[in-house]
Amino acid sequence: MKLDPTIVGLDGEEIDRNRDLRHFAERLGAEPEDLLAYRSFADGPFGRYRLAIAFPLPPSEHDPSVFCLDGPRGVWASPHRNGGAELCLYYKDDPPERRWIESQGLLRLFDLARQHVTAEYLWRKSRHWPIDEAPHGETEPAPRDPSLAVPPLRAPRRNDPCPCGSGRKAKRCCFR
């Protein structure tokens, strides 16, 4: 990808080699090579984690699943996990400004995942979730809040903070 060269497509063999992605495909009754999946990284005070996004169906038909393949797992990572490695970025019926939508693109989805693993790291240190939090589980969707709408995506300038949340300048982090 032009804006983030760390985003790469995964082939069936790489999906099959990763336990979490392989189990995800098995739960769907799909072969690993039938999944559309991508990998990137999250860098922060926790180190470097591999992130993966899998699209079981086209995004207009089904939300993608987002995984953190490294670091703490399950409830040890945070209460915002769907199982061991799958991140819970939003509730399925949340309004559009609280969730990723296809028109925002793959980079925005990875940025949400990077923000999420950084929030998990901070939660493990303080037991306080540092970013806006919607209800989880089978509850009513979170209320609409237009102030949470995601601004249009643009590449950071050289001296802007990196969007991955590492605290470093973009030119010294993901945009080398």
QUIKAZI-V36510 format. One record per backbone hydrogen bond with DSSP energy under -0.5 kcal/mol. CO is the residue of the C=O (numbers start at 1). NH is the residue of the N-H. Records with the same first field share a line. If there is no record, write none. Layout:
CO = NH + NH
//
This chain:
4 = 7
6 = 8
8 = 39
10 = 37
11 = 15
12 = 16
13 = 17
14 = 18
15 = 18
17 = 19
18 = 22
19 = 23
20 = 24
21 = 25
22 = 26
23 = 27
24 = 28
25 = 29 + 30
26 = 29
31 = 34
32 = 35
35 = 37
36 = 55
37 = 10
38 = 53
39 = 8
40 = 51
42 = 49
44 = 47
47 = 44
49 = 42
50 = 69 + 70
51 = 40
52 = 67
53 = 38
54 = 56 + 65
55 = 36
58 = 61 + 62
65 = 54
66 = 87
67 = 52 + 69
73 = 76
74 = 77 + 78
80 = 88
81 = 83
82 = 86
84 = 74
85 = 68
86 = 82
87 = 89
91 = 94
95 = 98
96 = 99
101 = 104
102 = 105
104 = 108
105 = 109
106 = 110
107 = 111
108 = 112
109 = 113
110 = 114
111 = 115
112 = 116
113 = 117
114 = 118
115 = 119
116 = 120
117 = 121
118 = 122
119 = 123
120 = 124
121 = 125
122 = 126
123 = 127
128 = 130
137 = 139
145 = 148
146 = 149
157 = 160
158 = 171
160 = 170
162 = 165
168 = 162
169 = 172
170 = 173 + 175
173 = 176
//
